[in-house]
Every structure is written in structure tokens, then in C-alpha cells.
Amino acid sequence: MIHTQELIVLTIVLIAFIIAGYKVYKHLSSPLKGCSGCASDCSGCQLQDLKKEIESNQNRKTG
């Protein structure tokens, strides 16, 4: 027979796994959604800056 303390611990652990699974699912389903701090024109967006840096490095290698 499960005691009350064990039931409470199992409930807390189950809730923690559900929350972690939900966060992992949300991150994998839309990884770029975390870039919401950008201005409307994307100036200063780290993702856009990285993309421009990669493109300029590719242009230097080919040109």
C-alpha cells in the first residue's frame, strides 16, 4: 500500500516530468520563437547578425 508521503512525491515528480516535456516540445517545435526581443526591423537581432556574418564569410571564401 502506498503511503501519503510516497503519493505526494510521485505526484510532484510526475508534474515535473510533464512540465519538462512540454518545454522541450515547445522548444523543438519552434526554436526561433525565443528571438522575440528583436525590433520590428530586426536591427540588433543576434540571429540576423549571425546570418549576415556567415554570408560575409562565405562571400570572402568564394570571392
Sequence and secondary structure as in RCSB ss.txt:
>XXXX:A:sequence
MIHTQELIVLTIVLIAFIIAGYKVYKHLSSPLKGCSGCASDCSGCQLQDLKKEIESNQNRKTG
>XXXX:A:secstr
   HHHHHHHHHHHHHHHHHHHHHHHHHH GGGG TTS TT TT HHHHHHHHHHHHHHHHH 
